[in-house]
């Protein structure tokens, strides 16, 4: 095993060890906040996978995050006390009663024209399954449509951007079914195998930490497979890859779908931690913010993008809660992004690789160390 490889493995092991040891140093409120940051870290990995490795700048990642969030939130809403106390044998969301027409039956099947869509979500298992399946299916269909037509570059970004805005409008306009701008609040707790995941408990934190760790390791293993190597070749020169006989669109769709699945899982975890789902998850600003996280951490580094997402959100929280900076915290975050783009174009992951290269050269002055390509993996 090369020195570079040893350092990469050590970085992953150290990061995972730190996030699992974190509960020792904080209270329940702090754990809940860090859990959200870990969810954002999963989104950073998802963006790095498509942007850094596939060369696909997806400005609609909030769509898959939001769909995953809403699927589980619908199940948790039906398991809440407010839904179970509406004068019906089966749970009915309270907002449906508020929006119901006079004389409408207080039954989930027919309280309004779209309420029947909630019937399968009386089981939390359905919400968990659909939270992954729906983003994956939509990403697969979109990917087949876009990449089979050989659409690339900025046009993919425009299409994904338009789609997430369209779905957001639909979610807001479907007030009787989705509660519109208000989203889904007052949710019950996720229960798996008899274990209730209180948003402020260590069990919930470890659930988020385990999902992030598995995401990092799984994504790393995938990009090191033959498919991952081919994808990077496609990113660098898709015309040459197609000329060599590779099905370019198939590889692009595959990784696009994996990224959507990760975002869907992240959306579900966020609902468990934050106890709400909102159309703001599908705002353009949120999807663009994910890209900023990956750029700061290093879009070509899975671990770098993850760390970048966590650090940016930690800094944002601290700055926004500082009285002297409460009016300027957005400008500060924007300045950080500009400085990183100007002076660290490969992000934190690129800096880490440069430091590693310097260290190896110091130890072995006569041994050359391979330079990092513009978009290759650092960590």
C-alpha positions as CSV (number, residue, x, y, z in Angstrom):
1,X,0.0,0.0,0.0
2,X,1.4,3.4,-1.0
3,X,1.9,6.2,1.4
4,X,-0.8,8.2,-0.3
5,X,-3.2,5.3,0.1
6,X,-2.4,4.9,3.7
7,X,-3.1,8.6,4.4
8,X,-6.4,8.4,2.6
9,X,-7.5,5.4,4.6
10,X,-6.3,7.1,7.8
11,X,-8.3,10.3,6.9
12,X,-11.5,8.3,6.5
13,X,-10.9,6.3,9.7
14,X,-10.1,9.4,11.7
15,X,-13.2,11.3,10.4
16,X,-15.5,8.4,11.2
17,X,-13.9,7.9,14.7
18,X,-14.4,11.6,15.4
19,X,-18.1,11.7,14.5
20,X,-18.8,8.6,16.5
21,X,-17.0,10.0,19.5
22,X,-18.7,13.4,19.4
23,X,-21.6,12.5,21.8
24,X,-19.1,12.3,24.6
25,X,-18.5,16.0,24.4
26,X,-22.0,17.6,24.0
27,X,-25.5,17.7,25.4
28,X,-28.7,16.7,23.7
29,X,-29.3,20.0,22.0
30,X,-25.7,20.0,20.6
31,X,-26.1,16.5,19.4
32,X,-29.3,17.4,17.5
33,X,-27.5,20.3,15.8
34,X,-24.5,18.1,14.8
35,X,-26.9,15.5,13.5
36,X,-28.2,18.0,11.0
37,X,-24.6,18.8,9.9
38,X,-24.0,15.1,9.3
39,X,-27.0,15.0,7.1
40,X,-25.6,18.0,5.1
41,X,-22.4,16.0,4.9
42,X,-24.3,13.3,3.0
43,X,-25.5,15.9,0.6
44,X,-21.9,17.1,0.0
45,X,-20.9,13.5,-0.9
46,X,-23.9,13.3,-3.3
47,X,-22.8,16.5,-5.1
48,X,-19.2,15.4,-5.3
49,X,-20.3,12.1,-6.8
50,X,-22.1,13.8,-9.7
51,X,-20.2,17.0,-10.1
52,X,-16.6,16.0,-9.2
53,X,-16.7,12.5,-10.7
54,X,-19.3,12.6,-13.4
55,X,-18.9,16.2,-14.4
56,X,-22.7,16.7,-14.0
57,X,-23.6,20.0,-12.2
58,X,-27.0,19.2,-10.8
59,X,-28.7,22.3,-9.5
60,X,-31.8,20.3,-8.6
61,X,-30.4,18.1,-5.9
62,X,-32.9,19.7,-3.5
63,X,-35.7,17.9,-5.4
64,X,-34.4,14.4,-4.4
65,X,-33.7,15.6,-0.8
66,X,-37.2,17.1,-0.6
67,X,-39.0,14.0,-2.0
68,X,-37.2,11.8,0.5
69,X,-38.1,14.1,3.3
70,X,-41.8,14.3,2.3
71,X,-42.2,10.6,1.9
72,X,-41.1,9.8,5.5
73,X,-42.8,13.0,6.9
74,X,-46.1,11.8,5.6
75,X,-45.8,8.5,7.5
76,X,-44.6,10.3,10.7
77,X,-47.4,12.8,10.4
78,X,-50.0,10.0,10.5
79,X,-48.3,8.5,13.5
80,X,-48.5,11.8,15.5
81,X,-51.0,12.4,18.3
82,X,-52.7,15.2,16.5
83,X,-53.5,12.9,13.6
84,X,-54.8,10.2,15.8
85,X,-57.2,12.5,17.7
86,X,-59.4,13.8,14.9
87,X,-62.6,11.8,15.5
88,X,-61.8,9.0,13.0
89,X,-60.9,5.4,13.4
90,X,-57.8,6.0,11.2
91,X,-55.4,8.9,11.5
92,X,-56.1,12.1,9.6
93,X,-53.7,15.0,9.3
94,X,-55.0,18.0,11.2
95,X,-54.4,20.4,8.3
96,X,-56.8,18.4,6.1
97,X,-59.6,19.0,8.6
98,X,-58.8,22.8,8.6
99,X,-59.0,22.8,4.8
100,X,-62.0,20.4,4.4
101,X,-65.2,21.5,2.9
102,X,-68.3,21.7,5.3
103,X,-69.8,18.3,5.7
104,X,-66.9,16.4,4.3
105,X,-66.3,13.0,5.9
106,X,-63.4,12.9,8.4
107,X,-61.9,9.8,6.7
108,X,-58.4,9.8,5.1
109,X,-59.7,8.2,2.0
110,X,-62.1,10.9,1.1
111,X,-61.8,14.1,3.2
112,X,-60.6,15.8,0.0
113,X,-59.9,14.9,-3.6
114,X,-56.2,14.0,-3.0
115,X,-56.3,12.6,0.5
116,X,-56.4,9.0,-0.7
117,X,-52.7,9.4,-1.6
118,X,-51.9,9.3,2.1
119,X,-53.4,5.9,2.6
120,X,-50.3,3.8,2.1
121,X,-48.3,6.0,4.5
122,X,-50.1,4.7,7.5
123,X,-47.2,2.3,7.7
124,X,-43.8,3.9,8.4
125,X,-42.1,1.2,6.3
126,X,-43.9,2.6,3.2
127,X,-42.5,6.0,3.9
128,X,-39.0,4.6,4.4
129,X,-39.1,2.6,1.1
130,X,-40.6,5.4,-1.0
131,X,-38.1,7.9,0.5
132,X,-35.4,6.1,-1.5
133,X,-37.4,4.6,-4.4
134,X,-39.2,7.7,-5.5
135,X,-36.0,9.9,-5.8
136,X,-34.2,7.0,-7.5
137,X,-37.0,6.4,-10.0
138,X,-37.4,10.1,-10.9
139,X,-33.6,10.5,-11.2
140,X,-33.5,7.4,-13.5
141,X,-36.2,8.6,-15.7
142,X,-34.7,12.1,-15.9
143,X,-31.3,10.7,-16.5
144,X,-32.4,8.5,-19.3
145,X,-34.2,11.4,-21.0
146,X,-31.4,13.8,-20.6
147,X,-28.3,11.7,-21.1
148,X,-29.7,9.5,-23.9
149,X,-30.3,12.7,-25.8
150,X,-26.6,13.6,-25.2
151,X,-27.5,16.7,-23.3
152,X,-24.6,17.9,-21.3
153,X,-23.0,20.9,-19.6
154,X,-25.0,23.9,-18.6
155,X,-28.1,22.5,-20.2
156,X,-28.3,19.7,-17.6
157,X,-28.0,22.3,-14.9
158,X,-30.9,24.3,-16.4
159,X,-33.1,21.3,-16.7
160,X,-32.6,20.1,-13.2
161,X,-33.0,23.7,-11.9
162,X,-36.3,24.0,-13.8
163,X,-37.6,20.7,-12.5
164,X,-37.0,21.4,-8.9
165,X,-38.7,24.7,-9.2
166,X,-41.7,23.1,-10.9
167,X,-42.1,20.4,-8.3
168,X,-41.8,23.0,-5.5
169,X,-44.7,25.0,-7.1
170,X,-46.8,21.8,-7.3
171,X,-46.1,21.1,-3.6
172,X,-47.1,24.6,-2.6
173,X,-50.2,24.7,-4.8
174,X,-51.4,21.3,-3.5
175,X,-52.4,22.9,-0.2
176,X,-55.1,20.4,0.8
177,X,-52.7,17.5,0.4
178,X,-49.3,18.9,1.3
179,X,-50.2,21.8,3.6
180,X,-48.6,24.2,1.1
181,X,-46.1,26.7,2.4
182,X,-46.5,25.5,5.9
183,X,-45.1,22.0,5.1
184,X,-45.6,19.0,7.4
185,X,-45.0,19.7,11.1
186,X,-45.9,18.1,14.4
187,X,-44.5,14.7,13.4
188,X,-44.3,11.5,15.3
189,X,-41.0,9.7,16.0
190,X,-39.5,7.2,13.7
191,X,-39.7,3.7,15.1
192,X,-37.6,0.8,13.8
193,X,-37.5,-2.6,15.5
194,X,-39.2,-1.2,18.6
195,X,-36.6,1.6,18.9
196,X,-38.0,5.1,19.0
197,X,-35.7,7.7,17.5
198,X,-36.1,10.8,19.6
199,X,-34.6,13.7,17.6
200,X,-32.5,14.7,20.7
201,X,-31.3,11.2,21.6
202,X,-28.0,9.5,21.0
203,X,-29.7,6.8,19.1
204,X,-30.8,9.3,16.4
205,X,-27.3,10.9,16.3
206,X,-25.7,7.5,15.8
207,X,-28.2,6.7,13.1
208,X,-27.1,9.8,11.2
209,X,-23.4,9.0,11.9
210,X,-23.8,5.5,10.7
211,X,-25.6,6.5,7.5
212,X,-22.9,9.1,6.7
213,X,-20.1,6.6,7.3
214,X,-21.7,4.0,5.1
215,X,-22.3,6.6,2.4
216,X,-18.7,7.7,2.5
217,X,-17.3,4.2,2.4
218,X,-19.8,3.0,-0.2
219,X,-19.2,6.0,-2.5
220,X,-15.5,5.6,-2.1
221,X,-15.7,1.9,-3.1
222,X,-17.9,2.6,-6.1
223,X,-15.6,5.3,-7.5
224,X,-12.7,2.9,-7.3
225,X,-14.4,0.2,-9.3
226,X,-14.0,-0.1,-13.0
227,X,-17.3,1.8,-13.5
228,X,-15.9,4.6,-11.4
229,X,-12.7,4.8,-13.5
230,X,-14.8,4.8,-16.7
231,X,-17.0,7.6,-15.4
232,X,-13.9,9.7,-14.7
233,X,-12.7,9.1,-18.3
234,X,-16.2,10.1,-19.5
235,X,-16.0,13.3,-17.4
236,X,-12.6,14.2,-18.9
237,X,-13.5,13.4,-22.6
238,X,-16.9,11.8,-23.2
239,X,-16.3,11.8,-27.0
240,X,-13.2,9.6,-26.7
241,X,-15.0,7.3,-24.2
242,X,-17.9,6.9,-26.6
243,X,-15.5,6.2,-29.4
244,X,-13.8,3.5,-27.4
245,X,-17.2,1.7,-27.1
246,X,-18.4,2.7,-23.7
247,X,-22.1,3.4,-23.1
248,X,-21.6,6.9,-21.8
249,X,-25.2,7.7,-20.9
250,X,-25.6,4.4,-19.0
251,X,-22.7,5.3,-16.7
252,X,-24.0,8.8,-16.2
253,X,-27.5,7.6,-15.3
254,X,-26.1,5.1,-12.9
255,X,-24.1,7.6,-10.9
256,X,-26.9,10.2,-11.2
257,X,-29.3,7.7,-9.6
258,X,-26.9,6.8,-6.8
259,X,-26.5,10.5,-6.0
260,X,-30.3,10.9,-5.9
261,X,-30.6,7.9,-3.6
262,X,-28.1,9.4,-1.2
263,X,-30.0,12.7,-1.2
264,X,-33.3,10.9,-0.5
265,X,-31.8,9.1,2.5
266,X,-30.4,12.5,3.7
267,X,-33.9,14.0,3.4
268,X,-35.5,11.3,5.5
269,X,-32.8,11.7,8.2
270,X,-33.3,15.4,8.2
271,X,-37.0,14.9,8.9
272,X,-36.2,12.6,11.8
273,X,-33.8,15.1,13.3
274,X,-35.7,18.4,12.6
275,X,-39.2,17.1,12.8
276,X,-40.6,18.9,9.8
277,X,-40.7,18.8,6.0
278,X,-41.0,22.0,4.0
279,X,-41.2,23.2,0.4
280,X,-38.1,25.3,1.2
281,X,-36.1,22.1,0.8
282,X,-36.7,22.5,-3.0
283,X,-35.8,26.2,-3.1
284,X,-33.1,27.0,-5.7
285,X,-31.0,28.7,-3.0
286,X,-30.8,25.4,-1.1
287,X,-29.6,23.4,-4.1
288,X,-27.0,26.1,-5.0
289,X,-25.8,26.1,-1.4
290,X,-25.1,22.4,-1.7
291,X,-22.8,23.2,-4.7
292,X,-21.0,25.8,-2.5
293,X,-20.4,23.2,0.2
294,X,-18.8,20.8,-2.4
295,X,-16.7,23.6,-3.9
296,X,-15.3,24.6,-0.5
297,X,-14.6,21.1,0.5
298,X,-13.3,20.0,-2.9
299,X,-15.7,18.7,-5.5
300,X,-13.3,16.0,-6.5
301,X,-12.9,14.7,-3.0
302,X,-15.8,12.8,-1.4
303,X,-14.4,13.3,2.1
304,X,-13.5,16.9,1.3
305,X,-17.0,17.7,0.1
306,X,-18.5,16.1,3.2
307,X,-16.2,18.0,5.6
308,X,-16.8,21.2,3.6
309,X,-20.6,20.9,4.1
310,X,-20.2,20.3,7.8
311,X,-17.7,23.1,8.4
312,X,-19.7,25.7,6.3
313,X,-22.8,24.9,8.3
314,X,-21.0,25.1,11.6
315,X,-19.5,28.4,10.7
316,X,-22.9,29.7,9.4
317,X,-24.6,28.7,12.7
318,X,-21.9,30.4,14.9
319,X,-21.8,33.6,12.8
320,X,-25.6,33.9,12.5
321,X,-25.9,33.6,16.3
322,X,-23.3,36.2,17.0
323,X,-25.0,39.5,17.8
324,X,-22.4,41.6,16.2
325,X,-22.6,39.7,12.9
326,X,-26.3,38.8,12.8
327,X,-26.9,41.2,9.9
328,X,-23.8,40.3,7.9
329,X,-23.4,36.5,8.3
330,X,-24.6,35.7,4.7
331,X,-22.0,38.1,3.3
332,X,-19.4,36.4,5.4
333,X,-20.3,33.0,4.1
334,X,-20.3,34.4,0.6
335,X,-16.8,35.9,1.2
336,X,-15.5,32.6,2.3
337,X,-16.7,31.0,-0.9
338,X,-15.1,33.6,-3.0
339,X,-11.8,33.3,-1.3
340,X,-11.8,29.6,-1.6
341,X,-12.6,29.8,-5.3
342,X,-9.8,32.3,-5.9
343,X,-7.1,30.8,-3.7
344,X,-8.1,27.2,-3.3
345,X,-9.8,26.2,-6.5
346,X,-9.6,22.5,-5.6
347,X,-11.1,23.1,-2.2
348,X,-9.9,21.7,1.1
349,X,-9.4,18.3,-0.5
350,X,-6.9,19.8,-3.0
351,X,-5.0,21.5,-0.2
352,X,-4.9,18.3,1.8
353,X,-3.3,16.5,-1.3
354,X,-0.8,19.3,-1.7
355,X,0.2,19.0,1.9
356,X,0.5,15.2,1.6
357,X,2.7,15.6,-1.5
358,X,5.0,18.1,0.3
359,X,5.3,15.7,3.3
360,X,6.2,12.7,1.1
361,X,8.8,14.7,-0.8
362,X,10.3,15.8,2.5
363,X,10.7,12.2,3.6
364,X,11.9,11.0,0.2
365,X,13.5,13.9,-1.6
366,X,14.5,11.8,-4.7
367,X,11.1,10.2,-5.2
368,X,8.5,11.9,-7.4
369,X,5.0,12.2,-6.3
370,X,2.2,12.1,-8.9
371,X,0.5,15.4,-9.5
372,X,-3.2,15.7,-8.8
373,X,-5.2,16.1,-12.0
374,X,-7.6,19.0,-12.1
375,X,-10.6,16.9,-11.2
376,X,-9.2,13.7,-9.7
377,X,-9.9,12.4,-6.2
378,X,-7.8,13.7,-3.4
379,X,-9.3,12.0,-0.4
